[in-house]
């Protein structure tokens, strides 16, 4: 799927399935470079939750790339993928479920997890502390 927007970088999402239960997500910018490896951002954060403005706010406050999934199948795909996340942020209501999934995966055992709070300043401070930014 290609999305075109004159004010944003073109990003494509490819879903390749090597086995029915093991899909692999690949994020590429318009130059077909891996976003996490483009040298512009040191950290990739996955936010699973309802706040549609949080990724933009976090990217503005920190020099990180933030991907948002509302929940359900997309969130499971992002968590199970091989994308090298530095941090997971989960809404409080479903944090236990998503953290349990992440901890059950060998490649996600050590990825730090934060539960989103309503205090944005506190969240930014916690992210900075965990990631060293």
Secondary structure as a PSIPRED ss2 file (coil, helix, strand):
# PSIPRED VFORMAT (PSIPRED V4.0)

   1 X C   1.000  0.000  0.000
   2 X E   0.000  0.000  1.000
   3 X C   1.000  0.000  0.000
   4 X C   1.000  0.000  0.000
   5 X C   1.000  0.000  0.000
   6 X C   1.000  0.000  0.000
   7 X C   1.000  0.000  0.000
   8 X C   1.000  0.000  0.000
   9 X C   1.000  0.000  0.000
  10 X C   1.000  0.000  0.000
  11 X E   0.000  0.000  1.000
  12 X E   0.000  0.000  1.000
  13 X E   0.000  0.000  1.000
  14 X E   0.000  0.000  1.000
  15 X E   0.000  0.000  1.000
  16 X E   0.000  0.000  1.000
  17 X E   0.000  0.000  1.000
  18 X C   1.000  0.000  0.000
  19 X C   1.000  0.000  0.000
  20 X C   1.000  0.000  0.000
  21 X C   1.000  0.000  0.000
  22 X C   1.000  0.000  0.000
  23 X E   0.000  0.000  1.000
  24 X E   0.000  0.000  1.000
  25 X E   0.000  0.000  1.000
  26 X E   0.000  0.000  1.000
  27 X E   0.000  0.000  1.000
  28 X E   0.000  0.000  1.000
  29 X E   0.000  0.000  1.000
  30 X C   1.000  0.000  0.000
  31 X C   1.000  0.000  0.000
  32 X C   1.000  0.000  0.000
  33 X C   1.000  0.000  0.000
  34 X E   0.000  0.000  1.000
  35 X H   0.000  1.000  0.000
  36 X H   0.000  1.000  0.000
  37 X H   0.000  1.000  0.000
  38 X C   1.000  0.000  0.000
  39 X C   1.000  0.000  0.000
  40 X C   1.000  0.000  0.000
  41 X C   1.000  0.000  0.000
  42 X C   1.000  0.000  0.000
  43 X E   0.000  0.000  1.000
  44 X E   0.000  0.000  1.000
  45 X E   0.000  0.000  1.000
  46 X E   0.000  0.000  1.000
  47 X E   0.000  0.000  1.000
  48 X E   0.000  0.000  1.000
  49 X C   1.000  0.000  0.000
  50 X C   1.000  0.000  0.000
  51 X C   1.000  0.000  0.000
  52 X C   1.000  0.000  0.000
  53 X C   1.000  0.000  0.000
  54 X H   0.000  1.000  0.000
  55 X H   0.000  1.000  0.000
  56 X H   0.000  1.000  0.000
  57 X H   0.000  1.000  0.000
  58 X H   0.000  1.000  0.000
  59 X H   0.000  1.000  0.000
  60 X H   0.000  1.000  0.000
  61 X H   0.000  1.000  0.000
  62 X C   1.000  0.000  0.000
  63 X C   1.000  0.000  0.000
  64 X E   0.000  0.000  1.000
  65 X E   0.000  0.000  1.000
  66 X E   0.000  0.000  1.000
  67 X E   0.000  0.000  1.000
  68 X E   0.000  0.000  1.000
  69 X E   0.000  0.000  1.000
  70 X C   1.000  0.000  0.000
  71 X C   1.000  0.000  0.000
  72 X H   0.000  1.000  0.000
  73 X H   0.000  1.000  0.000
  74 X H   0.000  1.000  0.000
  75 X H   0.000  1.000  0.000
  76 X H   0.000  1.000  0.000
  77 X H   0.000  1.000  0.000
  78 X H   0.000  1.000  0.000
  79 X H   0.000  1.000  0.000
  80 X H   0.000  1.000  0.000
  81 X C   1.000  0.000  0.000
  82 X C   1.000  0.000  0.000
  83 X C   1.000  0.000  0.000
  84 X C   1.000  0.000  0.000
  85 X C   1.000  0.000  0.000
  86 X C   1.000  0.000  0.000
  87 X E   0.000  0.000  1.000
  88 X E   0.000  0.000  1.000
  89 X E   0.000  0.000  1.000
  90 X E   0.000  0.000  1.000
  91 X C   1.000  0.000  0.000
  92 X H   0.000  1.000  0.000
  93 X H   0.000  1.000  0.000
  94 X H   0.000  1.000  0.000
  95 X H   0.000  1.000  0.000
  96 X H   0.000  1.000  0.000
  97 X H   0.000  1.000  0.000
  98 X H   0.000  1.000  0.000
  99 X H   0.000  1.000  0.000
 100 X H   0.000  1.000  0.000
 101 X H   0.000  1.000  0.000
 102 X H   0.000  1.000  0.000
 103 X H   0.000  1.000  0.000
 104 X C   1.000  0.000  0.000
 105 X C   1.000  0.000  0.000
 106 X H   0.000  1.000  0.000
 107 X H   0.000  1.000  0.000
 108 X H   0.000  1.000  0.000
 109 X C   1.000  0.000  0.000
 110 X C   1.000  0.000  0.000
 111 X C   1.000  0.000  0.000
 112 X E   0.000  0.000  1.000
 113 X E   0.000  0.000  1.000
 114 X E   0.000  0.000  1.000
 115 X E   0.000  0.000  1.000
 116 X C   1.000  0.000  0.000
 117 X C   1.000  0.000  0.000
 118 X C   1.000  0.000  0.000
 119 X C   1.000  0.000  0.000
 120 X H   0.000  1.000  0.000
 121 X H   0.000  1.000  0.000
 122 X H   0.000  1.000  0.000
 123 X H   0.000  1.000  0.000
 124 X H   0.000  1.000  0.000
 125 X H   0.000  1.000  0.000
 126 X H   0.000  1.000  0.000
 127 X H   0.000  1.000  0.000
 128 X H   0.000  1.000  0.000
 129 X H   0.000  1.000  0.000
 130 X H   0.000  1.000  0.000
 131 X H   0.000  1.000  0.000
 132 X C   1.000  0.000  0.000
 133 X C   1.000  0.000  0.000
